[in-house]
């Protein structure tokens, strides 16, 4: 089994010059290093991003802690972090909130990104009992989810 975790942060590959709020996966390599994977952009609709989505460069996806450090040091403008399409959802407060959520994930509490908790109660959006998991290390396999 390959250890993996959810990571919150900001992708620079959606809108030029902007750090779009995004969530990806990070998994442990046999040498002990971690690799970022973005399965969303594997879809052909995203075209060629200039990198392998199964090995996202750390300068193309900033985990929330790195974004926080860059903004605090003045190396990045906080107004370029958040949701490009919603001007009120940008800034240092957004970076801070992403940092808290990412830290929770690192601590073993994988939260839903902001504002989506209400989806837990929507029966039409409930996940199926069995899913097909696609792992870079293990390949596709069927997984039975625990019932809530």
N, C-alpha and C positions, 0 to 999 in steps of 0.2 A: 504494500500500500504506500502511496506517495503522499506525504503531508502537503496540504494545500490550505490556503486561507483567502478570504475576500479582502480586498484592499480598496479603500476609498481615496480619491484624489482627483486629479485634473489631467485630462488629455489635451495635448496641443495639436492633435491631428484631425480635429473636427472643423475648427474655424481658425484660419490664419491669424496669428497674433493674439489668440485668446486661449485661456485655460478652462476648458469646459468640464463641469462637474461630471464625474464618471466613476464607475466601479468596475474593477477587473479582478482577476485571480492571480495569485502568486503561489508558486509551488517550489518545493525543495528538491534540488538536484543532488545526485549521489555525492558530489564533492562538498556539500554543505552550504552552497550558495543558493540564493532564491532567484527565480525567474518570473517575470511578469508575462501574463498571457491575456489577450483580449479577444475572446471568441466572437464577440459582436461584429468586429470588423473583418472577420474571415469571409463574411458574405460578399459576393462579387459586386454588389451595389456600391461598396466603399472604394472600389478600384485599387490602384497601387498607391499605398501610403508611404512607400520608400523604406519600409522595414517589414520584418516578419511578425505578424500578429501573435505567433507562438513564442516570440522572444522580443517583447516590446522594450526598446531602449529607455533607460531611466530618465533621459532628457526629453522624451516624448510623452511620458506619463509621470507626473510628479505625485508621489504619495502625499497625503495631506500634511504630514510632518515636514517634508521637504518644502512644500508650498508655504507653510507657516514660517519656516526659517528664512526663505527667500524674501517673503514680504516684510518680515520684521527687520531684516538686514538692509532693506532698501534695494535689493537686487531685482525685485519684481514688483510691479504695480498691482496692488490688491484689486483694483477695479477691472483687471483682466482675468479674474477668477470668479467662477460661478456659472450662471446660465446666460449665454450670449443673447438668447432671444427674450430675456426678461431683465431689463435694466435694474429693477429693484432687487434682484436676486444675485447681487455681486458684492464683492468687497471683503474687507478683513473679517467681518462677522461671519460671512459665509465660509471662509477658510477656517476660522476657529471651529465652527460647527462640524465641518468635515473632519477636522483633526480629532474632535471628541468621538465622532462615530468610528473613525479608523482605529483610534486607540481602543475603543470597546471591542472591535473585531480582533485586534491583536491580543486582547485579553480573553478571547474565547466567547464573546457575546456578539454574534453576527447580527447586527440590527438591520432593519430595512432603511434605505435612504429616506431622508426627511419627507414627512407628509404622506407616507404610504402605509402607515400602520393600520389605517381604516380598511385597507384591502384584506386584512386577515379575516374580517367578518363578512366579506362578500362571498356568498356560496358559489356564484358563477365563476369566481376566480380561484376556487380551491384547486390545488394541484391534484393530478391523478394519483391513484394508489401506487402505481408503478411508473417509473420513468426510465428513459434510456440515457445513461450518463456517458459522455464522451471524454475520456481522459487521454492527454498526450502520452502518458506513460503506460496506461493499461488498455487503451483502446475502448471501443464501445462495450457497455455491459448494462444489463437490466438491474435496477435498484428498486426495492420496495420501501416506500416511505412510511415512517411511523405515523399512526393516526393521532390527531389532536383531539 
